[in-house]
């Protein structure tokens, strides 16, 4: 049984067997799948279950009602309805929806699309984006120039075949095909001509130059004043996507620069920009851009960061807030070629790899922004926490961490401690329940300590582990115990007598979360040890005249 996601869903049979079946909701789901990548709805399986109830039977009239009602309620939706049996011999319905060549809708004029495991309503301004994405998909297999099959670049033709037959990601069945059959398999050719994808990948320079919106990449370097100091442009159309990535990586000297970090008696070299990050950013830019939109790909290198500007908007359903978890293919055939030739990770895991590389090298996670006509990804050059690099390398070597565990441990190590709410926000999750697969074995291995419950849970690195792995980070007050923080605040008031929250925060340590400091001050006020004066942002606190021995007694009570 499949799990619910972009191409699958499960529904109870009660949906159809009740007195008033919700045909409208089912029609909306079918429209959503048709506008995305197609899919299958398994009807007869309850929420949270993998199999239908034992003994469940599906009647032929029920199947026939589905075949009749869905076409009546939808436009441009093609379905097949079949009865299937599970391992427990119980029956359920497989409602398969084909990807619509155009735009699917309900007969009432409503539009939907499948995003992750949800059906999302499309607003009028999003329809143009959907049409652009549909065109981008058709662009690959379309033979717009009617270039004959034999008109290929001999060098690129041979290189493509060699890479396909050398890749462990390609099945032996495909490798055993003839040369022409391999090109047909990847839709580089159709009948006797080259498709747009074929021209882009194995076509001649002059044919690629006349291809609508063939990719052009510009590298521009800026100095501290914002002035351009160096520029490289790849715009002669002699390079296919593979050659473009190789050219950008090999011809930009700035990628070779690195930091030198101490490592015992030796020195460790950490590049300013990891090769994995650069190649993955380029692959994402080439694969996910809409090839029906004009515009160059820009690599803008500043003293403190690299910005990758890609023309067009994110695929419909993907936002900067969910890009780490949402998978929507825009150019499926091109993505298939990139994956099989090992130019990118599997669909939906590219940004995971970028996050892993940046966080384990002591840098912040990438920042994705969406403008009016382009998407920008920004990665920092500077290593925020150099000591994290060695710590994570030793932790991974000792415990063989998974990719998600390395990402999570890197986040916590860089920030010393994070609450569940902060982790959810940084990992772009829906709620705290989604943290479990990201934390993985970290708590069980003793790498991460937890304190608190639900949203207020705090995660921090195990102190004993820091000592064992010779972590060279500075000591911080961020995880200071409650009773020690009370004593620290009271000592500050004994010296200065009167202060605002911001003044206290600046004196005792800005690494202490401001919310914890406010909570401590409120508790001291409730205990009668502090007296407020003023309102809101002008509020200040005065130390109540209380003997020191009484203060100590109150502190002990607060422990």
PyMOL commands that set and color helices and strands:
alter all, ss='L'
color gray80, all
select helices_A, chain A and resi 14-17+23-35+60-73+124-141+154-166+172-175+179-185+196-202+205-209+241-251+253-256+275-288+332-340+350-360+386-399+403-415+420-426+432-439+454-456+463-468+482-496+501-508+514-526+536-538+548-558
alter helices_A, ss='H'
color red, helices_A
select strands_A, chain A and resi 8-11+39-43+74-75+79-85+91-97+105-106+112-115+118-121+147-148+189-190+193-194+217-222+228-234+258-263+266-271+297-301+305-311+367-370+374-380+417-419+448-451+458-461+498-499+530-533+540-543
alter strands_A, ss='S'
color yellow, strands_A
deselect
rebuild
show_as cartoon
